[in-house]
Amino acid sequence: MTRNRVFFDGAIRWEDEALISPLSTGLLYGDGLFEVMRSYNAVPFRFADHYEHLRASCEALRLNLPFDEENLWLVMRELLRQNDATEGDAYIRITVFGSELNMIATSAGVTTHTYAHARPFTPPKPAKYKNGIKVRVSSYHTSPFNPIAGHNTICFLPMILARRAAWERGLDEVLVQNTEGGICEGTTSNLFIVRKGKIYTPPAADGIQLETARSVVIELAGKMDIPLEEKRISQKILKAADEVFITNSLIEVMPVKEIDGVIIGKGSAGTITKKLHKGYRNLVKAECS
């Protein structure tokens, strides 16, 4: 088993040396947040956006983030180097979580640990981007009124259970409904559909994770003069779409070919999906070369 280096509370150390108290509120109650990003040739893509998302979520949930953007950027670059992940693609995750129970009540927010790891990442095979993936709509519902809605919290068990059920059926992802009747997102992805040349994606008000790749796609659609609207998406609208794709920082823009056994469009990546993915890759090349 490969032994990796991690960042923990201000120092880079071996992962088996990054120890926490069994009374950590992150461990006991899922009191924490995380941010996942992809690095290309040792350059984390849109790091500033990822950092701002993490910082804003920490502020909203009163978790202290003791490291600034520049500090964490330098740490991620060093972690990539020490874990032999400077060439090609890499996976980075930063986690901020509560420390011991007796440290909860502070006027500035919850005292925290900051942990990060970075290691090589194998992207999906090209055939996935050409042919698309199969997904299903889960019976699990999220609530946009939940105080943790829209934040990447480590209270992740419902999504894990939904994803495991998908894998058991040979599927790649699960789409999650919200309590207001919308299909809001995947377990680890944001959702987009295309109808008659226009892109639709659920709004922030539906309680979705505002992932960086979602923002990139919205940015690209604007540059390409492709109309885009943030709108609640029902199951009926979803399955009648000409194209469906999902996004996150690891898979970028992934076409969906089948939902609950219903073939979407021509059953492969659609024209707009391919155009956006090409645009995404061009951005990566321009910003991470």
C-alpha positions in Angstrom: 0.0 0.0 0.0 1.4 3.4 -1.0 2.3 5.7 1.9 1.4 9.3 1.2 2.1 12.7 2.7 -0.7 14.9 3.9 -1.2 18.3 5.3 -2.5 18.5 8.8 -2.9 21.6 11.0 0.1 23.5 9.5 2.5 20.7 8.7 3.1 18.2 6.0 3.5 14.7 7.5 3.0 11.0 6.7 -0.7 10.2 6.6 -0.5 7.7 9.5 1.0 10.4 11.6 -2.0 12.8 11.2 -3.8 11.9 14.3 -7.1 13.4 15.7 -8.8 13.0 19.1 -11.6 10.4 19.3 -13.6 13.4 20.7 -13.4 15.4 17.5 -16.8 16.8 16.5 -15.9 16.0 12.9 -15.7 12.4 13.8 -18.6 12.2 16.2 -21.1 14.5 14.4 -19.9 15.1 10.9 -19.1 18.7 11.8 -17.0 19.7 8.8 -16.7 20.7 5.2 -14.6 19.7 2.3 -13.6 20.9 -1.2 -12.4 18.6 -4.0 -10.4 19.9 -7.0 -8.4 18.5 -9.9 -4.8 19.4 -10.6 -3.3 19.4 -14.1 0.5 19.1 -14.3 0.8 20.3 -10.7 -1.6 23.3 -11.2 -4.9 23.1 -9.3 -7.6 24.3 -11.7 -9.5 27.4 -10.5 -8.0 27.1 -7.0 -9.2 30.6 -6.1 -12.8 29.6 -6.8 -12.5 26.4 -4.7 -10.9 28.3 -1.9 -13.6 31.0 -1.9 -16.3 28.2 -1.8 -14.6 26.6 1.2 -14.1 29.9 3.0 -17.7 31.0 2.5 -19.1 27.7 3.7 -16.8 27.8 6.8 -18.1 31.3 7.5 -21.7 30.2 7.1 -21.4 27.2 9.3 -19.1 28.9 11.8 -16.0 26.8 11.2 -12.7 28.5 11.5 -10.5 28.3 8.4 -7.0 29.4 9.7 -5.2 29.4 6.4 -5.4 31.9 3.6 -5.6 31.2 -0.1 -1.9 31.8 -0.9 -0.8 29.6 2.0 -3.0 26.7 1.0 -2.0 27.1 -2.7 1.6 26.7 -1.8 0.8 23.7 0.5 -1.1 21.9 -2.3 1.8 22.5 -4.8 4.2 21.0 -2.2 1.9 18.0 -1.5 1.7 17.2 -5.2 5.5 17.3 -5.4 6.0 15.1 -2.3 3.4 12.5 -3.5 4.9 12.3 -7.0 1.7 13.8 -8.6 3.2 16.7 -10.5 2.8 15.2 -13.9 -0.6 14.5 -15.4 -3.8 14.6 -13.4 -4.2 14.7 -9.6 -7.0 14.7 -7.0 -6.9 17.2 -4.2 -9.2 17.3 -1.2 -9.1 19.9 1.6 -11.2 19.1 4.7 -12.0 21.4 7.6 -13.6 19.8 10.6 -14.4 20.4 14.3 -11.8 19.5 17.0 -12.6 18.4 20.5 -16.0 18.7 22.1 -14.8 21.0 24.9 -13.5 23.4 22.2 -16.9 24.1 20.5 -18.1 27.2 22.3 -16.0 30.1 21.0 -17.2 33.5 19.9 -15.3 33.3 16.6 -16.7 29.9 15.7 -15.8 26.2 16.1 -12.1 25.4 16.6 -11.1 23.2 13.7 -8.5 20.9 12.2 -7.5 21.5 8.6 -6.5 18.4 6.6 -5.6 18.0 2.9 -4.3 15.2 0.7 -3.2 15.1 -2.9 -2.5 12.1 -5.1 -2.5 11.0 -8.8 -5.9 10.8 -10.4 -7.0 8.5 -13.3 -9.7 10.3 -15.3 -12.7 8.5 -16.9 -12.0 6.7 -20.1 -12.6 8.6 -23.4 -15.4 6.2 -24.3 -17.4 7.6 -21.4 -17.2 11.1 -22.8 -18.2 9.8 -26.2 -21.0 7.4 -25.3 -22.3 8.8 -22.0 -23.1 7.2 -18.7 -26.2 5.6 -17.2 -27.9 7.1 -14.1 -31.0 6.7 -12.1 -33.2 9.0 -10.1 -33.0 8.2 -6.4 -35.9 8.0 -4.0 -33.7 10.1 -1.6 -34.8 13.7 -1.1 -32.9 16.7 0.0 -34.3 19.9 1.4 -33.3 23.3 0.2 -34.3 24.6 3.7 -31.7 22.5 5.5 -29.1 24.8 7.0 -26.3 22.7 5.4 -27.9 22.8 1.9 -25.5 24.1 -0.7 -22.4 23.3 1.4 -20.0 20.3 0.9 -20.4 18.9 4.4 -18.8 15.6 5.6 -22.4 14.6 6.7 -22.4 12.5 3.5 -24.0 9.2 4.4 -27.3 9.6 2.5 -25.4 10.4 -0.7 -23.0 7.4 -0.1 -25.9 5.0 0.3 -27.5 6.4 -2.9 -24.3 6.0 -4.8 -23.7 2.5 -3.5 -27.1 1.5 -4.8 -26.2 2.8 -8.2 -23.0 0.9 -8.3 -24.8 -2.3 -7.4 -27.0 -1.8 -10.5 -24.0 -1.1 -12.7 -24.8 2.6 -13.0 -22.4 5.5 -12.7 -24.3 8.1 -10.8 -27.6 8.9 -9.0 -29.7 12.0 -9.4 -31.2 13.3 -6.2 -34.6 15.0 -5.8 -35.5 17.7 -3.4 -38.6 18.1 -1.3 -40.0 20.8 -3.6 -40.4 18.4 -6.6 -37.2 19.1 -8.5 -34.3 16.9 -9.6 -31.5 19.0 -8.1 -28.2 17.3 -8.6 -26.1 14.1 -8.5 -24.6 12.7 -5.4 -21.2 14.3 -6.4 -22.2 16.3 -9.4 -24.3 19.2 -10.8 -27.0 18.7 -13.4 -27.6 20.3 -16.7 -30.1 19.5 -19.5 -30.5 20.9 -23.0 -33.8 21.4 -24.7 -34.2 23.0 -28.2 -30.7 24.5 -28.0 -31.1 26.0 -24.5 -29.4 24.9 -21.4 -31.2 24.5 -18.1 -29.7 23.9 -14.7 -31.3 23.9 -11.2 -30.9 27.2 -9.3 -29.1 27.7 -6.0 -32.5 28.0 -4.3 -33.0 24.3 -4.9 -30.3 23.5 -2.3 -27.7 22.4 -4.8 -23.9 22.3 -4.3 -22.4 25.2 -6.2 -19.4 23.4 -7.5 -16.7 25.1 -9.4 -17.2 23.1 -12.6 -20.8 24.3 -12.7 -19.6 27.9 -12.7 -17.2 27.1 -15.5 -19.9 25.7 -17.7 -22.1 28.7 -17.0 -19.2 30.9 -17.9 -18.5 29.0 -21.1 -22.2 29.0 -22.2 -22.1 32.8 -22.0 -18.9 33.0 -24.0 -20.4 30.7 -26.7 -23.7 32.5 -26.8 -25.6 29.4 -25.8 -28.7 30.5 -23.8 -28.8 29.2 -20.3 -31.5 29.5 -17.6 -31.4 28.4 -13.9 -34.7 26.7 -13.5 -36.2 23.8 -11.4 -36.2 20.6 -13.4 -38.9 18.0 -13.0 -38.6 14.3 -13.8 -40.8 14.8 -16.9 -38.6 17.6 -18.3 -35.5 15.7 -17.4 -36.4 12.6 -19.4 -37.7 14.6 -22.4 -34.4 16.5 -22.7 -32.4 16.5 -25.9 -29.1 16.3 -23.9 -28.3 15.7 -20.3 -24.9 16.1 -18.7 -23.4 16.3 -15.2 -20.3 18.2 -14.0 -17.8 18.2 -11.2 -14.2 19.2 -10.9 -12.9 15.6 -11.4 -15.0 14.4 -14.4 -15.4 17.9 -15.9 -18.4 17.6 -18.4 -19.9 14.1 -18.6 -22.8 13.2 -21.0 -25.7 11.1 -19.7 -27.1 8.7 -22.2 -29.7 6.9 -20.1 -31.9 7.7 -17.1 -34.0 5.0 -15.4 -33.8 3.0 -18.6 -34.9 6.0 -20.8 -32.6 6.9 -23.6 -31.7 10.6 -23.7 -31.5 12.1 -27.2 -29.5 9.9 -29.5 -28.0 7.9 -26.6 -24.6 9.5 -26.8 -22.9 12.8 -26.1 -24.9 15.7 -27.8 -23.6 18.6 -29.8 -23.8 21.2 -27.0 -22.3 18.8 -24.4 -19.3 18.1 -26.6 -18.9 21.8 -27.4 -18.8 22.6 -23.6 -16.5 19.8 -22.8 -14.1 21.0 -25.5 -14.3 24.5 -24.1 -13.6 23.3 -20.6 -10.5 21.4 -21.8 -9.3 24.5 -23.6 -9.7 26.5 -20.4 -7.7 23.9 -18.5 -5.0 24.0 -21.1 -4.8 27.8 -21.0 -4.8 28.2 -17.2 -2.8 25.1 -16.2 0.0 24.9 -18.8 
